[in-house]
């Protein structure tokens, strides 16, 4: 009886061992993945620090914390290579195609590679707050190709993506261009990706990436160089197409076309306090410029007068603006309601553009502050260099 039980136990052990032997192992696809994954991560490491999940629960294989390559001056005044950590990260989902599935000739003649992915994964990648790339390794040519999932989706579905996915479960086919090589140059260009927090208070339904109130926060007066760079960057992000730029004293005369409306409200004219807890505060009247625009940048601090040279240059500039029927705007490095602001109001009011329909616009530090705080990319670019004289916060 005992011998029979022993033989039965031995048979169960043998069957179990055979079953395990059939389950444990590594197939062709695993072997391919083991080859291309470390190679791709080595490629990523040339442009930052490779990051990843300890457990694969998000449909993402690996990621890259972006670093910008710069130079830092050493004690010997030599320029030494330096990597500056950026706030952004990029994520990657990797796929591999065997040589037996796609030959080198077939790859070179194809416009794209079709890959099957889970529809829920695709929606997750598309909506992710940080970029997700779908990357494919082609064994036959030993190359990686990849594309930003957001670009992939918009190219393939456009605005119908979510509608197309509502009734779809399981797998979906996506196309990755064969020209989208993931090489060291392409990886290095990923530093252009930006990330920002959107869980803070919003302004008119828009995430700002900060908590400051754009209608009630004012910059401390920046240096002349920083102020000029901020003003020009604000114009550039509104698609300002510069035609000419001429300096005269502390003035710079810039002529061009604003292809997008530059719209602002000056905190100098905002109501700050509350009479009652649930009261509605007055907001500044919106001002705007658009189209052909003649812009005056005044970098002087506490200006009380124009020099003779500046006055002559200003008269000529305003005469051209009037002849072209162009908008006129003056940016000045002082408060909107300061003596500098008053000087510009009287000067322009008495000029050839003073009695025109629409007249002119002027933007002091308060107006510039509001523009910086509502142009999130400009704020993120200059935030480390900005000081605030009067910050107020959204709740």
C-alpha positions as CSV (number, residue, x, y, z in Angstrom):
1,X,0.0,0.0,0.0
2,X,2.8,2.4,1.0
3,X,4.7,1.4,-2.2
4,X,1.7,2.2,-4.3
5,X,1.3,5.6,-2.8
6,X,5.0,6.3,-3.3
7,X,4.7,5.3,-7.0
8,X,1.7,7.6,-7.4
9,X,3.6,10.5,-5.8
10,X,6.6,9.9,-8.1
11,X,4.2,10.0,-11.1
12,X,2.7,13.3,-9.9
13,X,6.2,14.8,-9.5
14,X,7.2,13.7,-12.9
15,X,4.0,15.1,-14.5
16,X,4.5,18.4,-12.6
17,X,8.1,18.6,-13.7
18,X,7.1,18.0,-17.3
19,X,4.4,20.7,-17.1
20,X,6.9,23.2,-15.7
21,X,9.5,22.3,-18.3
22,X,6.9,23.1,-21.0
23,X,6.1,26.5,-19.4
24,X,9.4,27.9,-18.3
25,X,11.8,29.1,-21.0
26,X,12.4,31.9,-23.5
27,X,11.0,32.2,-27.0
28,X,12.2,33.9,-30.2
29,X,10.4,37.1,-29.3
30,X,11.9,37.2,-25.8
31,X,15.4,36.7,-27.3
32,X,14.9,39.6,-29.7
33,X,13.5,41.9,-27.0
34,X,16.5,41.0,-24.8
35,X,18.8,42.2,-27.6
36,X,17.1,45.5,-28.6
37,X,16.0,46.8,-25.2
38,X,19.5,47.4,-23.7
39,X,20.7,48.8,-27.0
40,X,17.9,51.3,-27.1
41,X,18.5,52.3,-23.5
42,X,22.2,52.8,-24.3
43,X,21.1,55.1,-27.1
44,X,18.9,57.0,-24.7
45,X,21.7,57.4,-22.1
46,X,23.6,59.6,-24.5
47,X,21.0,62.4,-23.9
48,X,19.9,61.9,-20.2
49,X,19.2,59.4,-17.5
50,X,17.2,56.2,-18.3
51,X,14.2,55.7,-16.0
52,X,11.6,53.0,-15.8
53,X,8.9,51.3,-13.9
54,X,9.8,48.5,-11.4
55,X,6.8,46.6,-12.7
56,X,5.2,46.9,-16.1
57,X,1.7,48.1,-15.3
58,X,1.4,51.1,-17.6
59,X,2.1,49.7,-21.0
60,X,5.4,51.6,-21.1
61,X,8.8,49.9,-21.4
62,X,11.3,52.6,-20.5
63,X,11.8,56.4,-20.2
64,X,14.3,59.2,-20.4
65,X,14.8,62.1,-18.0
66,X,16.0,64.8,-20.3
67,X,19.3,66.7,-19.8
68,X,20.6,69.6,-21.9
69,X,24.2,69.5,-23.0
70,X,25.9,72.8,-22.1
71,X,29.3,74.1,-21.0
72,X,30.3,75.3,-17.6
73,X,33.4,77.5,-17.0
74,X,36.0,75.8,-14.8
75,X,38.4,77.4,-12.4
76,X,40.9,77.5,-15.2
77,X,38.3,79.4,-17.4
78,X,38.0,76.4,-19.6
79,X,34.7,75.3,-21.0
80,X,33.9,71.9,-19.6
81,X,31.0,69.8,-20.8
82,X,28.0,69.9,-18.5
83,X,24.6,68.3,-18.5
84,X,21.8,70.4,-17.0
85,X,18.8,68.5,-15.7
86,X,15.5,69.5,-17.4
87,X,12.0,69.1,-15.9
88,X,10.8,66.9,-18.8
89,X,10.7,63.2,-19.3
90,X,9.9,61.1,-22.4
91,X,8.5,57.6,-22.3
92,X,8.8,54.8,-24.8
93,X,6.9,51.6,-25.7
94,X,9.2,49.2,-27.7
95,X,8.2,46.7,-30.3
96,X,10.4,44.4,-32.4
97,X,10.0,42.9,-35.9
98,X,12.0,39.8,-36.8
99,X,14.0,39.6,-40.0
100,X,11.8,36.7,-41.0
101,X,8.8,39.0,-40.8
102,X,10.3,42.0,-42.6
103,X,13.3,41.8,-44.8
104,X,15.7,44.7,-45.4
105,X,14.3,45.2,-49.0
106,X,10.8,45.2,-47.7
107,X,11.7,47.8,-45.1
108,X,13.4,50.1,-47.6
109,X,10.5,50.0,-50.0
110,X,7.8,50.7,-47.3
111,X,6.5,54.1,-46.3
112,X,5.4,52.9,-42.9
113,X,5.3,49.9,-40.5
114,X,2.0,48.6,-39.2
115,X,2.0,47.7,-35.6
116,X,-0.9,46.2,-33.5
117,X,-1.4,47.7,-30.0
118,X,-4.0,47.6,-27.4
119,X,-6.6,50.3,-27.8
120,X,-6.7,51.1,-24.1
121,X,-2.9,51.5,-24.2
122,X,-3.2,53.8,-27.2
123,X,-5.7,56.1,-25.4
124,X,-3.5,56.1,-22.3
125,X,-0.4,57.1,-24.2
126,X,-2.3,59.8,-26.2
127,X,-3.7,61.5,-23.1
128,X,-0.5,61.2,-21.1
129,X,0.8,64.5,-19.7
130,X,4.4,63.6,-20.8
131,X,5.3,62.5,-24.4
132,X,5.1,58.8,-25.2
133,X,6.9,57.4,-28.3
134,X,6.0,54.1,-30.0
135,X,9.4,52.7,-31.1
136,X,9.9,49.7,-33.4
137,X,13.2,47.8,-33.8
138,X,13.7,46.3,-37.3
139,X,16.0,43.3,-37.0
140,X,16.8,43.1,-40.7
141,X,18.4,46.5,-40.9
142,X,19.3,46.9,-37.2
143,X,17.5,50.2,-36.8
144,X,14.9,51.8,-34.6
145,X,12.1,53.9,-35.9
146,X,9.6,55.7,-33.7
147,X,7.1,58.5,-33.5
148,X,5.3,60.6,-30.8
149,X,2.0,58.8,-30.1
150,X,0.2,62.1,-30.2
151,X,1.5,62.9,-33.7
152,X,0.7,59.3,-34.8
153,X,-2.9,59.5,-33.6
154,X,-3.5,63.0,-35.1
155,X,-2.0,61.9,-38.4
156,X,-4.1,58.7,-38.5
157,X,-7.4,59.7,-36.9
158,X,-7.3,63.5,-36.5
159,X,-10.0,64.8,-34.2
160,X,-12.1,61.6,-34.6
161,X,-9.8,59.6,-32.5
162,X,-11.8,59.4,-29.3
163,X,-15.0,58.9,-31.3
164,X,-13.4,56.0,-33.2
165,X,-12.2,54.4,-30.0
166,X,-15.6,54.5,-28.1
167,X,-16.9,51.2,-29.4
168,X,-13.6,49.6,-30.0
169,X,-12.1,47.0,-27.7
170,X,-9.0,44.9,-28.0
171,X,-6.4,45.6,-30.6
172,X,-5.9,48.5,-33.1
173,X,-3.4,48.9,-36.0
174,X,-1.2,52.0,-36.1
175,X,1.4,53.1,-38.6
176,X,5.0,54.2,-37.8
177,X,6.8,56.0,-40.7
178,X,10.0,54.2,-41.8
179,X,11.7,57.6,-42.2
180,X,11.3,58.4,-38.4
181,X,14.7,57.0,-37.4
182,X,15.5,57.0,-33.7
183,X,19.2,57.8,-33.9
184,X,21.5,59.9,-31.5
185,X,20.6,63.1,-33.3
186,X,16.8,62.5,-33.0
187,X,17.1,61.5,-29.4
188,X,19.1,64.6,-28.6
189,X,16.3,66.7,-30.1
190,X,13.9,65.4,-27.6
191,X,15.0,68.1,-25.2
192,X,12.5,70.4,-27.0
193,X,9.7,68.5,-25.2
194,X,8.3,70.3,-22.2
195,X,6.3,69.2,-19.2
196,X,4.4,71.2,-16.7
197,X,2.0,70.7,-13.7
198,X,-1.6,71.3,-14.5
199,X,-3.1,70.4,-11.0
200,X,-2.9,74.0,-9.7
201,X,-5.5,76.7,-10.0
202,X,-6.5,77.5,-13.6
203,X,-7.1,80.9,-15.2
204,X,-10.3,81.0,-17.3
205,X,-10.1,77.2,-17.7
206,X,-6.4,77.2,-18.8
207,X,-3.6,75.6,-16.8
208,X,-0.8,78.1,-16.2
209,X,2.0,76.0,-14.7
210,X,2.1,78.4,-11.7
211,X,-0.1,79.8,-9.0
212,X,0.2,83.5,-9.6
213,X,-2.8,85.7,-10.5
214,X,-2.1,87.2,-13.9
215,X,-4.3,90.2,-13.2
216,X,-2.8,91.1,-9.8
217,X,0.9,90.2,-9.9
218,X,3.7,92.6,-10.9
219,X,7.3,91.9,-11.9
220,X,10.1,93.6,-10.0
221,X,11.9,95.8,-12.6
222,X,14.3,93.5,-14.5
223,X,17.6,94.5,-16.1
224,X,17.4,96.3,-19.4
225,X,18.7,93.2,-21.3
226,X,16.3,90.8,-19.6
227,X,13.4,93.2,-20.1
228,X,14.1,93.4,-23.8
229,X,14.4,89.7,-24.2
230,X,11.1,89.1,-22.4
231,X,9.3,91.7,-24.5
232,X,10.6,90.3,-27.8
233,X,9.8,86.7,-26.6
234,X,6.2,87.8,-25.9
235,X,5.9,89.2,-29.4
236,X,7.5,86.0,-31.0
237,X,5.1,83.6,-29.3
238,X,2.3,85.7,-30.8
239,X,3.8,85.1,-34.3
240,X,5.4,88.5,-34.7
241,X,7.1,88.7,-38.1
242,X,9.8,91.2,-37.7
243,X,10.7,93.3,-40.7
244,X,13.2,95.8,-39.2
245,X,14.8,96.8,-36.0
246,X,16.7,100.1,-35.4
247,X,18.2,101.3,-32.1
248,X,18.4,105.0,-31.1
249,X,19.7,105.8,-27.6
250,X,17.7,103.7,-25.1
251,X,14.9,103.2,-27.6
252,X,14.6,100.4,-30.1
253,X,12.2,100.7,-33.0
254,X,10.8,97.4,-34.3
255,X,8.5,97.1,-37.3
256,X,6.6,94.0,-38.4
257,X,3.3,92.1,-38.4
258,X,1.5,90.4,-35.5
259,X,-0.1,87.4,-37.0
260,X,-1.9,86.5,-33.7
261,X,-3.7,89.0,-31.5
262,X,-1.7,90.3,-28.6
263,X,-4.3,90.6,-25.8
264,X,-3.6,91.8,-22.3
265,X,-5.1,93.4,-19.2
266,X,-3.0,95.6,-17.0
267,X,-2.9,94.8,-13.2
268,X,-2.4,98.5,-12.7
269,X,-6.1,98.9,-13.3
270,X,-7.4,95.8,-11.5
271,X,-9.3,95.8,-8.2
272,X,-7.3,93.9,-5.6
273,X,-9.4,93.6,-2.4
274,X,-12.8,92.3,-1.6
275,X,-15.5,94.3,0.0
276,X,-17.4,91.1,0.8
277,X,-16.2,87.5,0.9
278,X,-18.3,86.6,-2.2
279,X,-17.9,89.9,-4.0
280,X,-16.9,90.1,-7.7
281,X,-13.8,92.3,-8.2
282,X,-13.5,94.7,-11.2
283,X,-11.1,93.5,-13.9
284,X,-9.1,95.8,-16.2
285,X,-10.4,96.5,-19.7
286,X,-8.8,94.2,-22.3
287,X,-6.5,95.8,-24.8
288,X,-5.1,94.4,-28.0
289,X,-3.0,94.9,-31.1
290,X,-2.9,92.9,-34.3
291,X,-1.6,93.1,-37.8
292,X,0.9,95.7,-39.1
293,X,2.5,97.0,-35.9
294,X,5.2,99.6,-35.2
295,X,6.7,98.8,-31.8
296,X,8.8,101.1,-29.5
297,X,10.9,99.4,-26.8
298,X,12.0,101.9,-24.2
299,X,14.6,100.3,-21.8
300,X,15.2,103.5,-19.8
301,X,14.4,103.4,-16.1
302,X,12.5,106.4,-14.7
303,X,12.5,108.4,-17.9
304,X,11.7,112.0,-17.7
305,X,12.5,113.1,-21.2
306,X,13.6,112.0,-24.6
307,X,17.0,113.0,-25.9
308,X,17.2,115.0,-29.2
309,X,18.4,111.9,-31.0
310,X,15.6,109.8,-29.6
311,X,13.0,112.5,-30.4
312,X,14.0,112.8,-34.0
313,X,14.0,109.0,-34.5
314,X,10.6,108.7,-32.8
315,X,9.1,111.4,-35.0
316,X,10.3,109.6,-38.2
317,X,9.1,106.2,-36.9
318,X,5.6,107.5,-36.0
319,X,5.3,109.3,-39.4
320,X,6.0,106.0,-41.1
321,X,3.4,104.3,-38.9
322,X,0.8,106.9,-39.8
323,X,1.6,106.6,-43.5
324,X,1.2,102.8,-43.3
325,X,-1.9,103.0,-41.1
326,X,-0.2,100.6,-38.7
327,X,-0.8,100.0,-35.1
328,X,1.6,101.6,-32.6
329,X,2.6,100.1,-29.3
330,X,5.3,101.2,-26.8
331,X,6.8,98.9,-24.2
332,X,8.5,100.7,-21.4
333,X,10.5,99.5,-18.4
334,X,8.4,101.2,-15.8
335,X,5.0,101.0,-14.1
336,X,2.0,101.7,-16.2
337,X,1.0,104.6,-14.1
338,X,4.5,106.0,-13.4
339,X,6.1,109.2,-14.7
340,X,7.5,107.2,-17.6
341,X,4.0,106.1,-18.5
342,X,2.7,109.7,-18.2
343,X,5.6,110.9,-20.5
344,X,4.7,108.4,-23.2
345,X,1.0,109.2,-22.9
346,X,1.5,112.9,-23.5
347,X,4.2,112.3,-26.2
348,X,2.1,110.0,-28.2
349,X,-1.1,112.0,-27.7
350,X,0.5,115.0,-29.2
351,X,2.1,113.1,-32.1
352,X,0.8,112.3,-35.6
353,X,-0.8,109.1,-34.3
354,X,-2.5,110.8,-31.3
355,X,-5.8,111.6,-32.9
356,X,-6.1,108.5,-35.2
357,X,-8.9,106.0,-34.8
358,X,-7.4,103.4,-32.4
359,X,-4.5,105.7,-31.5
360,X,-1.8,103.7,-29.8
361,X,-1.2,101.2,-26.9
362,X,1.4,101.3,-24.2
363,X,2.6,98.5,-22.0
364,X,4.5,99.0,-18.7
365,X,5.7,96.4,-16.3
366,X,2.1,95.5,-15.1
367,X,0.9,94.8,-18.6
368,X,4.1,92.8,-19.4
369,X,3.7,90.8,-16.2
370,X,0.2,89.8,-17.2
371,X,1.4,88.7,-20.6
372,X,4.2,86.6,-19.1
373,X,1.9,84.9,-16.6
374,X,-0.6,84.0,-19.3
375,X,2.0,82.9,-21.9
376,X,3.0,79.7,-20.0
377,X,6.0,78.8,-22.2
378,X,7.4,82.3,-21.8
379,X,6.9,82.1,-18.0
380,X,8.7,78.6,-17.9
381,X,11.5,79.9,-20.0
382,X,12.3,83.0,-17.9
383,X,11.0,81.9,-14.4
384,X,14.5,81.3,-12.9
385,X,15.5,84.9,-13.7
386,X,12.3,86.7,-12.6
387,X,11.7,88.5,-9.3
388,X,8.2,89.7,-8.2
389,X,7.5,93.0,-6.6
390,X,3.9,92.3,-5.9
391,X,2.8,88.6,-6.3
392,X,-0.8,87.6,-5.7
393,X,-2.0,84.0,-5.9
394,X,-5.0,82.2,-7.4
395,X,-6.9,79.9,-5.1
